[in-house]
Every structure is written in structure tokens, then in C-alpha cells.
Amino acid sequence: MKIMHVDASAKRERSNSRALSHYFLERLRDEGAEFEVDYLDVTIDTPPHVTEAFAIATYTAPQDRTPAMKATLAGSDALCQRLLAADAFVFAMPMYNWSMPSAFKAFIDSVTRTGLTYVNADDGRVVGQLSRQKVLFITSRGADLRPGSPYAGMDALTPSLKAAFGFLGVADPSFVDAQPLQFANPEARTEALQRARAELDAVASSWGSSSAESSLENHDVLSGVTA
């Protein structure tokens, strides 16, 4: 299994989302899952923000693109291929002012590409090309946005991630949200991180089980064994 792991926190060693994403991968290994990681830190390798040249090039038919257009799209093309080659995604990020970091939004803009990560069917439907991948979003939130909280209605991060990746074919992503952190007392922060790690344990167990089943099925096919 190939996992594309994307971190999006501006913090480094103090980042809770980074720590949780690495915790998840360690737990997945503990479950016996065999995988390789394609790692991207979008705070370091930030995709360029959309420009007029990018917008024109991406909606120009491939056979009509000039060398300059192809050069403009080269980085985006490469990112799209990395997503298409992955079997699973682990996206980790903090919530900034109720939504996602701008570096991760730039990532979404770069990989939402007609003819690559989504195609237009003959009947007019848009068909996302990321429907086979498992997807886990790990987020850290300063405030408590769980149902019943005064801030529950201010979560713009979850619906925007569901919409953006749903368009690309992701139907049932997993979310693990560590909250409240920044604006909570030490006891509440500790409890929030413990809850998040427990939820990540469950996701790791699920992914580990499905990975083992997939490996067994592949072994049976290669061995000529059928059910």
C-alpha cells in the first residue's frame, strides 16, 4: 500500500496535527500493515497559488497547450499523478480561523484538475478519480467545535474538505479532530489528545485489517487460488 502523507501545519515540533499524523502511521505499522509513504509538507513545498496563466492552461485541451502552458502545469501534473498512484491519503492540518491553512488550499487548487483527478462523462456527470483510496483527515482545533459547543456552527473546515474531495470521488473520508487545544486548559487539552489518539487507534486497526485482507487476496491471485 502506498500512502500519501501531507502535513500542513506552520509549526514544526510543536504541531499537534503533525504529531498525530506520525502517531497514526506508527500505529498502522504496529497493526502489521505494509506500506510506503509519499510525504509532502505543503508549508515547505507549497504549490503555487492559482494565476491567470494556470487557469487558462488547465482548461485548454492538452493537444492545444503551448510549451509555456505545459510548463505552467508541470508541477500540478506531477502532484496529480502522485495522488492517483496512492492507495490512501493521510492529510493533517490545524484549523486556522475556522478553515484550512492557505498552503493546503493551494494544494487542493493544484490537484483539482479536469481530465486528471476528475473527468466529465458523456452524460454530463463529473466523475472523480480518487474513489478507490482510503482517506483520513487529522485536524487540530484551538476551540471546541463539537455538537453542543457554542462554536459548533463555525466549523468551515470539515464541510469544505468533504466538498473538495467529494468532487474528486472521495465518498466516505475519516475525520479525527483534536479539540479543544489552544484555547483550553491543560486538562482539556490532554483529554482532547487522548480522544484523538484513541480514534486514530481505531482507524489504524481498520486500515490494518483491510490491508491484510488485500495482501491475502493478492497472494491468492498470484498463487492461482480462487474462492
Kinemage of the C-alpha trace (Angstrom):
@kinemage 1
@onewidth
@group {chain A} dominant
@subgroup {mainchain}
@vectorlist {calphas} color= white
{ca met a 1} P 0.000 0.000 0.000
{ca lys a 2} L 1.243 3.457 -0.861
{ca ile a 3} L 0.167 6.245 1.491
{ca met a 4} L 0.430 9.888 0.529
{ca his a 5} L 1.016 11.767 3.786
{ca val a 6} L 0.552 15.535 3.682
{ca asp a 7} L 1.328 17.844 6.613
{ca ala a 8} L 0.060 21.427 6.545
{ca ser a 9} L 0.882 22.974 9.909
{ca ala a 10} L 3.110 26.050 10.020
{ca lys a 11} L 4.501 24.736 13.296
{ca arg a 12} L 7.205 22.098 13.467
{ca glu a 13} L 7.971 20.203 16.686
{ca arg a 14} L 5.107 21.991 18.487
{ca ser a 15} L 2.494 20.922 15.952
{ca asn a 16} L -0.244 18.682 17.290
{ca ser a 17} L -1.534 17.714 13.847
{ca arg a 18} L 1.953 16.643 12.742
{ca ala a 19} L 2.460 14.624 15.914
{ca leu a 20} L -0.905 12.913 15.486
{ca ser a 21} L -0.301 12.061 11.838
{ca his a 22} L 3.028 10.441 12.694
{ca tyr a 23} L 1.382 8.647 15.610
{ca phe a 24} L -1.188 7.203 13.214
{ca leu a 25} L 1.457 5.851 10.844
{ca glu a 26} L 3.303 4.261 13.753
{ca arg a 27} L 0.096 2.610 14.944
{ca leu a 28} L -0.606 1.388 11.410
{ca arg a 29} L 2.802 -0.285 11.356
{ca asp a 30} L 2.027 -1.832 14.737
{ca glu a 31} L -1.067 -3.341 13.121
{ca gly a 32} L 1.193 -5.162 10.683
{ca ala a 33} L 0.258 -3.102 7.637
{ca glu a 34} L 2.891 -2.984 4.915
{ca phe a 35} L 3.101 0.411 3.249
{ca glu a 36} L 5.388 3.002 1.778
{ca val a 37} L 4.944 6.723 2.370
{ca asp a 38} L 4.989 9.518 -0.192
{ca tyr a 39} L 5.484 12.526 2.085
{ca leu a 40} L 4.694 16.154 1.309
{ca asp a 41} L 4.995 19.148 3.619
{ca val a 42} L 2.977 21.857 1.899
{ca thr a 43} L 4.385 24.533 4.198
{ca ile a 44} L 7.779 23.904 2.597
{ca asp a 45} L 6.819 22.775 -0.903
{ca thr a 46} L 3.746 24.964 -1.274
{ca pro a 47} L 2.017 24.626 -4.656
{ca pro a 48} L 1.761 27.978 -6.439
{ca his a 49} L -1.486 29.829 -5.946
{ca val a 50} L -3.782 29.931 -8.953
{ca thr a 51} L -2.775 32.508 -11.562
{ca glu a 52} L -4.372 33.623 -14.795
{ca ala a 53} L -1.825 31.561 -16.730
{ca phe a 54} L -2.701 28.448 -14.716
{ca ala a 55} L -6.443 28.948 -15.160
{ca ile a 56} L -6.086 29.358 -18.922
{ca ala a 57} L -3.716 26.412 -19.303
{ca thr a 58} L -5.720 23.947 -17.252
{ca tyr a 59} L -8.861 24.474 -19.323
{ca thr a 60} L -7.031 24.341 -22.641
{ca ala a 61} L -7.250 20.929 -24.313
{ca pro a 62} L -3.966 19.013 -23.788
{ca gln a 63} L -3.237 18.826 -27.516
{ca asp a 64} L -3.605 22.600 -27.825
{ca arg a 65} L -1.331 23.611 -24.959
{ca thr a 66} L 1.749 25.617 -25.771
{ca pro a 67} L 5.141 24.768 -24.244
{ca ala a 68} L 4.621 27.648 -21.821
{ca met a 69} L 1.246 26.230 -20.751
{ca lys a 70} L 2.765 22.793 -20.234
{ca ala a 71} L 5.493 24.329 -18.094
{ca thr a 72} L 2.872 26.188 -16.041
{ca leu a 73} L 1.028 22.930 -15.361
{ca ala a 74} L 4.076 20.716 -14.807
{ca gly a 75} L 4.048 20.908 -11.009
{ca ser a 76} L 0.300 20.353 -10.846
{ca asp a 77} L 0.544 17.426 -13.269
{ca ala a 78} L 3.162 15.787 -11.050
{ca leu a 79} L 1.073 16.270 -7.894
{ca cys a 80} L -1.986 14.783 -9.574
{ca gln a 81} L -0.003 11.724 -10.604
{ca arg a 82} L 1.168 11.282 -7.012
{ca leu a 83} L -2.436 11.288 -5.809
{ca leu a 84} L -3.570 8.876 -8.492
{ca ala a 85} L -0.718 6.497 -7.657
{ca ala a 86} L -1.535 6.407 -3.929
{ca asp a 87} L -3.769 3.842 -2.264
{ca ala a 88} L -4.536 6.006 0.747
{ca phe a 89} L -4.192 9.579 1.960
{ca val a 90} L -3.358 10.983 5.375
{ca phe a 91} L -3.967 14.730 5.403
{ca ala a 92} L -3.021 16.523 8.630
{ca met a 93} L -3.655 20.168 9.351
{ca pro a 94} L -4.629 22.711 12.003
{ca met a 95} L -7.758 24.810 11.757
{ca tyr a 96} L -6.861 28.423 11.036
{ca asn a 97} L -9.675 30.904 11.610
{ca trp a 98} L -12.344 28.225 11.176
{ca ser a 99} L -10.971 26.751 7.948
{ca met a 100} L -7.869 25.196 6.378
{ca pro a 101} L -4.343 26.658 6.092
{ca ser a 102} L -3.819 28.562 2.843
{ca ala a 103} L -0.985 26.180 1.874
{ca phe a 104} L -3.416 23.252 1.901
{ca lys a 105} L -5.961 25.253 -0.095
{ca ala a 106} L -3.230 25.835 -2.679
{ca phe a 107} L -2.676 22.074 -2.701
{ca ile a 108} L -6.383 21.453 -3.367
{ca asp a 109} L -6.396 24.031 -6.165
{ca ser a 110} L -3.358 22.376 -7.722
{ca val a 111} L -4.787 18.842 -7.708
{ca thr a 112} L -8.353 19.626 -8.780
{ca arg a 113} L -7.701 19.081 -12.453
{ca thr a 114} L -10.119 18.287 -15.246
{ca gly a 115} L -9.045 15.243 -17.217
{ca leu a 116} L -6.782 14.071 -14.392
{ca thr a 117} L -8.385 13.916 -10.950
{ca tyr a 118} L -11.894 14.323 -12.357
{ca val a 119} L -13.392 13.720 -15.778
{ca asn a 120} L -16.562 14.864 -17.476
{ca ala a 121} L -18.696 11.891 -18.501
{ca asp a 122} L -20.696 11.847 -21.721
{ca asp a 123} L -23.939 12.198 -19.756
{ca gly a 124} L -22.730 15.425 -18.135
{ca arg a 125} L -21.718 13.940 -14.795
{ca val a 126} L -18.435 14.806 -13.135
{ca val a 127} L -16.621 11.618 -12.159
{ca gly a 128} L -13.927 11.944 -9.502
{ca gln a 129} L -10.913 9.706 -9.956
{ca leu a 130} L -9.987 9.247 -6.291
{ca ser a 131} L -12.807 6.882 -5.384
{ca arg a 132} L -10.640 3.832 -4.598
{ca gln a 133} L -8.377 5.464 -1.983
{ca lys a 134} L -8.852 5.427 1.774
{ca val a 135} L -8.766 8.966 3.180
{ca leu a 136} L -8.034 10.203 6.692
{ca phe a 137} L -8.169 13.852 7.734
{ca ile a 138} L -6.451 14.664 11.021
{ca thr a 139} L -7.214 18.161 12.277
{ca ser a 140} L -6.316 20.139 15.369
{ca arg a 141} L -8.612 22.895 16.583
{ca gly a 142} L -7.991 25.579 19.169
{ca ala a 143} L -11.623 25.733 20.262
{ca asp a 144} L -14.210 23.017 20.834
{ca leu a 145} L -16.423 22.733 17.752
{ca arg a 146} L -18.176 19.511 18.692
{ca pro a 147} L -22.014 19.401 18.623
{ca gly a 148} L -23.418 21.345 21.544
{ca ser a 149} L -20.468 23.721 21.744
{ca pro a 150} L -21.093 27.466 21.269
{ca tyr a 151} L -18.664 27.273 18.330
{ca ala a 152} L -20.189 24.186 16.698
{ca gly a 153} L -21.681 26.194 13.837
{ca met a 154} L -18.366 27.845 12.961
{ca asp a 155} L -16.635 24.774 11.540
{ca ala a 156} L -15.925 25.694 7.920
{ca leu a 157} L -13.077 23.171 7.688
{ca thr a 158} L -14.950 19.862 7.725
{ca pro a 159} L -17.577 20.755 5.089
{ca ser a 160} L -15.004 22.347 2.779
{ca leu a 161} L -12.769 19.263 2.913
{ca lys a 162} L -15.730 16.970 2.306
{ca ala a 163} L -16.854 19.074 -0.645
{ca ala a 164} L -13.437 19.454 -2.256
{ca phe a 165} L -12.520 15.782 -2.040
{ca gly a 166} L -16.062 14.565 -2.624
{ca phe a 167} L -15.859 16.277 -6.009
{ca leu a 168} L -12.725 14.204 -6.666
{ca gly a 169} L -14.532 10.980 -5.832
{ca val a 170} L -13.885 10.570 -2.084
{ca ala a 171} L -17.211 9.407 -0.708
{ca asp a 172} L -16.508 8.405 2.888
{ca pro a 173} L -13.411 10.018 4.421
{ca ser a 174} L -12.496 9.506 8.071
{ca phe a 175} L -12.056 12.540 10.337
{ca val a 176} L -10.166 12.650 13.611
{ca asp a 177} L -10.381 16.105 15.192
{ca ala a 178} L -8.335 17.001 18.251
{ca gln a 179} L -10.297 19.692 20.097
{ca pro a 180} L -10.134 21.909 22.107
{ca leu a 181} L -6.408 22.644 22.262
{ca gln a 182} L -5.013 26.183 22.027
{ca phe a 183} L -7.835 27.874 23.925
{ca ala a 184} L -8.420 25.174 26.539
{ca asn a 185} L -6.959 24.462 29.945
{ca pro a 186} L -4.207 21.822 30.278
{ca glu a 187} L -6.624 19.100 31.431
{ca ala a 188} L -8.954 19.651 28.460
{ca arg a 189} L -6.007 19.649 26.039
{ca thr a 190} L -4.738 16.371 27.455
{ca glu a 191} L -8.201 14.817 27.155
{ca ala a 192} L -8.555 16.090 23.575
{ca leu a 193} L -5.282 14.492 22.503
{ca gln a 194} L -6.154 11.252 24.272
{ca arg a 195} L -9.502 11.136 22.447
{ca ala a 196} L -7.791 11.788 19.125
{ca arg a 197} L -5.198 9.057 19.676
{ca ala a 198} L -7.937 6.581 20.621
{ca glu a 199} L -9.821 7.419 17.420
{ca leu a 200} L -6.608 7.046 15.405
{ca asp a 201} L -6.048 3.638 17.018
{ca ala a 202} L -9.437 2.554 15.685
{ca val a 203} L -8.714 3.837 12.175
{ca ala a 204} L -5.304 2.139 12.198
{ca ser a 205} L -6.936 -1.128 13.215
{ca ser a 206} L -9.451 -0.818 10.386
{ca trp a 207} L -6.840 0.057 7.773
{ca gly a 208} L -4.526 -2.644 9.054
{ca ser a 209} L -7.238 -5.288 8.738
{ca ser a 210} L -8.187 -4.239 5.216
{ca ser a 211} L -4.518 -4.113 4.212
{ca ala a 212} L -4.015 -7.677 5.449
{ca glu a 213} L -7.102 -8.853 3.558
{ca ser a 214} L -5.886 -7.146 0.389
{ca ser a 215} L -2.441 -8.735 0.713
{ca leu a 216} L -4.036 -12.164 1.160
{ca glu a 217} L -6.262 -11.675 -1.877
{ca asn a 218} L -3.274 -10.600 -3.978
{ca his a 219} L -1.308 -13.638 -2.786
{ca asp a 220} L -4.198 -15.942 -3.713
{ca val a 221} L -4.470 -14.405 -7.172
{ca leu a 222} L -0.719 -14.750 -7.787
{ca ser a 223} L -0.843 -18.332 -6.497
{ca gly a 224} L -3.786 -19.210 -8.663
{ca val a 225} L -6.090 -19.786 -5.688
{ca thr a 226} L -9.722 -18.808 -6.074
{ca ala a 227} L -12.556 -18.887 -3.585
